[in-house]
Each structure stands twice: as structure tokens, then as C-alpha cells.
């Protein structure tokens, strides 16, 4: 499952908007102290996408702004989640 889909307004694959997020085997919401992140004073759910067995991308989505912030990206398993 992709976290983005083509924007119907532009009908271009180069313009994407976030879609509803759901937990999958590779994508899930972070837990505990990592579950939420404040961005520009707005508390947002923080998600993790498992790129490889160790690589992870952490991100937050502001749907009203149609913005995805990449919080952390790395090739190794993040120690913060242990």
C-alpha cells in the first residue's frame, strides 16, 4: 500500500496527496512517546514505513496542508524503538 495517490485535481503522477493511513506489515503508527509529534504547533500522528529489514522512514502527515514531513530516514533499525 502506498501512502500517496495521484492528485485527481492535477491528474499528474508527479503531484501526490496523502491518503488514509492504515497499518500494514511495512507501515504502522509509532507507539508510546514516539506516537505523536508536534509540527508548527499541531500534534500529528507519527508513522513508520519499513523500507528494508533494517531501513525505516518516519513521517507525519498534515492532511489539511497536504504535506508529509519526513522526520527520520535510515538504513539501520532505529534504536529509539527498542
QUISULLIN-V159352 format. One record per residue. N is the residue number from 0. RES is the residue in one small letter. PHI is phi as a letter, one per 20 degrees, with the letter a starting at -180 (999 if undefined). OMEGA is omega in whole degrees, -180 to 180 (none if undefined). Layout:
# QUISULLIN-V159352
n=N res=RES phi=PHI omega=OMEGA
n=N res=RES phi=PHI omega=OMEGA
This chain:
# QUISULLIN-V159352
n=0 res=x phi=999 omega=178
n=1 res=x phi=e omega=177
n=2 res=x phi=e omega=180
n=3 res=x phi=c omega=175
n=4 res=x phi=c omega=179
n=5 res=x phi=g omega=179
n=6 res=x phi=f omega=-178
n=7 res=x phi=f omega=-179
n=8 res=x phi=f omega=-178
n=9 res=x phi=d omega=-179
n=10 res=x phi=l omega=180
n=11 res=x phi=d omega=178
n=12 res=x phi=f omega=-179
n=13 res=x phi=e omega=178
n=14 res=x phi=d omega=-177
n=15 res=x phi=c omega=174
n=16 res=x phi=c omega=178
n=17 res=x phi=f omega=175
n=18 res=x phi=d omega=180
n=19 res=x phi=g omega=-179
n=20 res=x phi=e omega=176
n=21 res=x phi=b omega=178
n=22 res=x phi=f omega=176
n=23 res=x phi=c omega=178
n=24 res=x phi=f omega=-179
n=25 res=x phi=d omega=-175
n=26 res=x phi=c omega=177
n=27 res=x phi=b omega=179
n=28 res=x phi=f omega=176
n=29 res=x phi=f omega=-174
n=30 res=x phi=d omega=175
n=31 res=x phi=m omega=-179
n=32 res=x phi=f omega=-178
n=33 res=x phi=e omega=-173
n=34 res=x phi=f omega=-177
n=35 res=x phi=c omega=178
n=36 res=x phi=b omega=178
n=37 res=x phi=e omega=177
n=38 res=x phi=c omega=-177
n=39 res=x phi=l omega=177
n=40 res=x phi=m omega=180
n=41 res=x phi=d omega=178
n=42 res=x phi=f omega=-177
n=43 res=x phi=c omega=173
n=44 res=x phi=f omega=178
n=45 res=x phi=d omega=-176
n=46 res=x phi=d omega=177
n=47 res=x phi=c omega=174
n=48 res=x phi=d omega=180
n=49 res=x phi=e omega=-178
n=50 res=x phi=f omega=178
n=51 res=x phi=c omega=179
n=52 res=x phi=g omega=180
n=53 res=x phi=d omega=-175
n=54 res=x phi=f omega=-179
n=55 res=x phi=c omega=170
n=56 res=x phi=c omega=174
n=57 res=x phi=d omega=-178
n=58 res=x phi=b omega=172
n=59 res=x phi=c omega=-178
n=60 res=x phi=c omega=173
n=61 res=x phi=d omega=-175
n=62 res=x phi=g omega=-177
n=63 res=x phi=f omega=178
n=64 res=x phi=e omega=-177
n=65 res=x phi=l omega=-176
n=66 res=x phi=c omega=173
n=67 res=x phi=d omega=176
n=68 res=x phi=d omega=173
n=69 res=x phi=e omega=-176
n=70 res=x phi=e omega=-177
n=71 res=x phi=b omega=175
n=72 res=x phi=b omega=-178
n=73 res=x phi=b omega=-179
n=74 res=x phi=e omega=180
n=75 res=x phi=d omega=178
n=76 res=x phi=f omega=-178
n=77 res=x phi=f omega=-179
n=78 res=x phi=f omega=-178
n=79 res=x phi=f omega=-178
n=80 res=x phi=e omega=-180
n=81 res=x phi=f omega=none
